[in-house]
Amino acid sequence: MKTPEAKMNEALADIAAVADPVDRAKRAAAFMETMRTEAMPQARQIRQEAVKELRAEGKSLAEIGSLLGLDRNRVQQISEGRTGGKGKSAAPDNSES
């Protein structure tokens, strides 16, 4: 079974192999849009749920940050569904409410 990274790399290699530069550029743009609109939000939700799970296990923000290589403030942002960008936030995860 291929990892998500392997699948993504295969898709990118397929795009890079397209001979026509216009078609290659359009396919690359479509891939980027799919990543932005579909893959990134799903990955954010998975990460947020994992951080919430670690918090439920009793780990502190600092401990989680150390495990993930992040600052404790960034871990808090992730757990609250904030993307970290100015004025932006991810849709709140209300599945546990």
C-alpha positions in Angstrom: 0.0 0.0 0.0 1.4 3.4 -1.0 1.8 6.2 1.5 0.0 9.5 0.9 3.4 11.0 0.3 4.2 8.4 -2.3 0.9 8.9 -4.1 1.4 12.7 -4.1 5.0 12.3 -5.5 3.6 9.9 -8.2 1.0 12.5 -9.2 3.6 15.2 -9.3 5.9 13.1 -11.4 3.0 12.4 -13.8 2.4 16.1 -14.1 6.1 16.9 -14.6 6.2 14.3 -17.4 3.5 16.1 -19.5 5.3 17.2 -22.7 3.1 20.3 -23.5 4.1 23.1 -21.2 0.7 24.7 -21.3 -1.0 21.5 -20.3 1.7 20.8 -17.7 1.1 24.2 -16.1 -2.7 23.8 -16.1 -2.4 20.4 -14.5 0.0 21.7 -11.9 -2.4 24.6 -11.1 -5.3 22.2 -10.8 -3.2 19.9 -8.5 -2.3 22.9 -6.3 -5.9 24.0 -6.1 -7.0 20.5 -5.1 -4.3 20.5 -2.4 -5.5 23.9 -1.1 -9.2 23.2 -1.1 -9.4 19.5 -0.3 -6.2 18.0 1.2 -5.1 20.8 3.4 -8.4 21.2 5.3 -8.5 17.4 5.9 -4.9 17.3 7.1 -5.6 20.3 9.4 -8.6 18.5 10.9 -6.6 15.2 11.4 -3.8 17.2 13.1 -6.3 19.1 15.3 -8.0 15.8 16.4 -4.6 14.3 17.2 -3.6 17.3 19.3 -7.0 17.1 21.1 -6.4 13.4 21.7 -3.0 14.1 23.3 -4.6 16.8 25.5 -7.3 14.3 26.6 -4.5 11.9 27.6 -3.3 14.6 30.0 -0.3 15.9 28.0 0.4 19.7 28.4 0.7 22.0 25.5 4.5 22.2 26.1 4.8 18.4 26.1 2.8 18.1 22.9 4.9 20.9 21.4 8.1 19.0 22.2 6.7 15.8 20.7 5.7 17.6 17.5 8.5 20.1 17.2 6.2 23.1 17.8 6.0 26.0 20.2 3.3 25.5 22.9 1.4 28.6 21.5 1.2 26.9 18.1 -0.1 23.8 19.7 -2.8 25.8 21.4 -3.7 27.4 18.1 -4.0 24.0 16.4 -6.1 22.6 19.2 -8.5 25.6 18.8 -8.6 25.2 15.0 -6.7 28.4 14.3 -4.5 28.3 11.2 -1.9 30.8 12.5 -2.4 33.2 9.6 -3.4 36.8 10.2 -7.2 37.0 10.6 -7.7 33.4 9.4 -9.1 30.5 11.2 -10.1 27.0 10.2 -13.7 26.0 10.5 -14.2 25.0 14.2 -14.4 21.3 14.9 -17.8 20.9 16.6 -17.9 17.1 16.4 -17.4 16.8 20.1 -19.8 19.5 21.2 
